[in-house]
């Protein structure tokens, strides 16, 4: 939000502290401090349609009210903690769009990324139509779901004309309401992956992508368009360095794999407990993981289901 500050240097400092953009260009908000020289003249030059927050105290506050300005837009001081609620009220946050594309990636292999993607998709499919996309080309998702997915090579020729109906034909359906796309022996090209996700967007259904590590160019493409990015990670120095280099975004859910607490300097969204017995049973049966780890997956699936509505 760009703000025009018509007042003291202290008011400008408070605006910067609140994260307002004080650069050139048409403002979204005017901060006006009564009693500061030239402040009224500067504010008068800005169209009256731009919302204003007036800083006034004592008699000046009564004067502003007498002029008919809404009392909710009057601040008693220029301190950030006083201005903050008024700025927020002037521009209520827009609801973010429902989550449709979820990317599961990691700083490195061996952290349970594919296990996480499979179990979340299986749980989400009990409530919502769900697509699971194997962007790794390893076939690990197919193995966990007990089926053979058709290879990406079959779709490469359709990259420039891919439509959603074609995906329904080639997708496997290992569970009710769960469709799987992508099989070994190779990864999809960046162009094919973009085309597939563009076609899936027409269904308005939730899509989970098991993506390569953060360093892969395909994953960087996916992260740039994802609604949510889930990153299971260990707390080792190499993983911490890779996460720091990638730059954790606000929409990412960093998950402590087999541990709890922070990962390097990063706080974690949830922890995935170590539960070797539950994973061993799942390996034998290829059923969804139970036990303590399964309960953690249940929790994440519940949050994603809420996020998708």
N, C-alpha and C positions, 0 to 999 in steps of 0.2 A: 504494500500500500504506500503510495507516494503522498507525503504530507508537506504543506506549505506552513512554515513556522513564522508567525508574525508576533515576535516577542523577543525575550532575552536569550542570551547564550545558554542559560540554565534550562530554558524550555527546549531549545534545540538539542541539548545533551540528553534530556529525558526522552525526547522523541527518538533519538538514535538508540538509546537503551532499550526502548520498546520494539526496536527492529523496523521502524518506519523509514522509508526511503526519502531522503531529503534532497535528492538530485533535481535537476531541471526537468521541466515538462509539466503538463496539466496535473494539478493535485487531485487526489481522491478525498482529501480531508484538510481542513484549515485549523491550525492551532493558534488561537488568538489570545494574547496576554494583555489585559486591560492595564493601562498605566504606563506602558512602555512607549517611548517616543516613536512616532511613525507607525506603530503597530496597526492602528485603526485604518490609516491611509493605505497600508499595504494590503490589509484584508479586504478593503472596499474595492480594490482593483481585481479581485477574484470573483467570478460569477457567484451570485447568491444561491445557485442550485447546489453548490459544493457544501457538504455538511461541515459544521463548525463546532469546535469545542472551545469554550471561552474560559480562560483562567482569570478568576476575579475573587477577591476576598473582601470581607468587611462591607463597607458602604457600597463599594463597587459591585459587589455581588447583588445587593438589593437593587442597584440601578439597572443592572443587566436584566433582572427579573421584571422590573417595571417596564422595560422596553419590549417585553413579550417573548423573550427567548425561553425556550423550554428549560426548566430547571434541571432536567436530566443531563443537559449538555454543558453545565457549568461546573468547573472544577475549583476547589478551594485553594489549590496550590499547584505548582508545576512539577511536583514530585512524581516519579514514574508510577509508584503504587497507587496514586490518586488518579492519574490520567489513564492508566491501563484499562480499568473496567469501562470507562467511557469510550475509549477507542474500540474496545471489543463490542460494546453495545451499538456503536455507530455502524459497524459492519459485521453483523452476525455471521458466523462461519457457515459456508456452504456445505451441505452434506456431500460427502465423497460418494462417488458412484459405487454401485454394488460390485464386489470383487468378482471378476470373471477369469482372469488369467493369473495363476499361481505358479511361480518358478521355484523349484527346489534345486539348490546348488550347494557348493561347499568350497572351502579353501583348498582342500585336498581330498584324496580318496580314502576309503576305509572308515568313514565316520557314520555310516548308516543312512546315506542320502537316499538310495534306492529303496531301502526298507521303509523309510519314512514316507516317500512318495506313494509306494504301493499301499501302505496301511491307511494313509489319509484318503486316498482315492476310494478304497474299499468301504471305508466308513461313510464318506460323503455320499456314495452311490446309494446308500440305504435311504437317503432323504431327497437327493437331487440328481438329475441326469448329469453324469460326470464323464469327462474325457481324460484319458491318461496318455501322455505323449512321451515316447522314449527318444530323447534327442541325443542319447549317448551312442546308439548303435551297438550296444553290447548284448542286447537280448535279456538282460537281467530282469526287467519288468515282466517279460513273457514267462520267464522261468518261475518267478514268484507266483504268477497267476495261473500257472499250469496250462499254458497254451503256446502255440507257435504263431507269432505275429508275422504278417507279410512284410517283406523287406522294403526299406525305403526306396530301393532302386525301381520298384514297380511304379512309384509316383513321380519319379524325376521327369519323365517325358510330359507330365501334365502340369508342370510348375507354372506355366504362364496362363493356364486356363482352368485352374483347379476350382471346383465348387464343392459346397458342403455335401450335396447328395453323393458325390463320388467318394467322399470320405466315409460316409455311412456304409457304402458297399465294401470297401477294403478293410474297414476296422474290425477287429475281433471284439467279441462281447463275452468276456470270461465270467461276468456277474450281471444280474439284472441291473439296468440303468448305468452300467459301466462299460465304456468302449475304450479299446486300446489301439493306438497307432504307432507303427514303427518297429522294425525288427532288424536283426543283424544281416549282413556282417559289417555294414558301414554306417557312419552317421549321415543324417540328411545334410544337404548343402544349406548354406545360409538362406539362399533364395527359396528353396523348397520349404524350409521351416517357416519363413515369413508367409508364404502362400498358404500353408496349412493353417496357421493361426488366423490369418485373415478370413479363410473360409469358415473356420469354426466360430468366429465371432458372429456370424449370421444366425447361429442357433441360440444365442443368449444363454448358454449353459456354461457351467464352471469347467475350466480346463487346468489340469495339473501337468507340468512339464518336468520330467526328470532330466536335468540339464548337466552338462559337463562342469568342470571346475570353473571358478570365477575367472581364471586366466584365459579361458577359451573365447574366441571371437563370437561364436554362436551365443554363448551365455551372455556376453556383453550386449548383444542385440536384444536378447530376451529380457534382460533386466531393465532395459530402457523403456519397455512397453508394458511391463508386468504391473498388476495391481498390488500383488504381494510377492515378496521374495523371502523364502525360508532358507536359512543357512545353518544346518547342524555343524558344529565344529568342536574340536578338542581345544584345550587351552595351551597347547605347546607353542613355543616361540615362533616356529615357522608358520603355523596357522594364524597366530596373532598378527604377524607381519603381513601376511597375505590379505587379511581382513582390513588392516589399516590402509594398505595400498589400494584396495578396491573402494574404500570409502563407504561405510555403512549409512544407508539412506533411512529416512524416517519411516518408510513403508516396509522395511525389512524386519523380519522376525529372526533374531539371532538365537539359536538353540544350543545350549550346552550339552554336548553328547557325552553320556556316561560320566557326568560331573554336575556340579551346581555352581552358582555364583557367576562371577564375571569371567570374561575371556580377554586377557590382556587388559587394556583400558576400556573395553567395551562391556556394558551391562547386557545381560541376557534377558530374552523375553520369557522363555520357559526352559526347564531342564528335562533332558531325556535320561532317565536313570539307567544304570547298568543292570541288566536282567538277562544273564546268559541262559538260564533255564527256559525262559519264555521264548527267546530267540531260537534255541535248540529245538523246542517243540514245533515252532513255526517252520523251521527248515525241514523237518521230517514230514509234516502234514501239508505244508504250503497254505495253511490257514492264516488269517490275521493274527498278529502277535497279541498275546494276553498278558497277564501279570501286571507288574508295576509299570513296565514300558507300555503295555497296551492301554493302561489307564491314562498315561501321558498322551498317547496318540488320540484317545477318545476326547481329551480336553482340547487338543489342537483342532480336531475335526469339528467339534462343537463351535469353536470360535470362528473357524472358516465358514461354517454353514450360516452363522449369524452375519458374517462379513459379506456373504453372497446374496443377502436379501435386502 
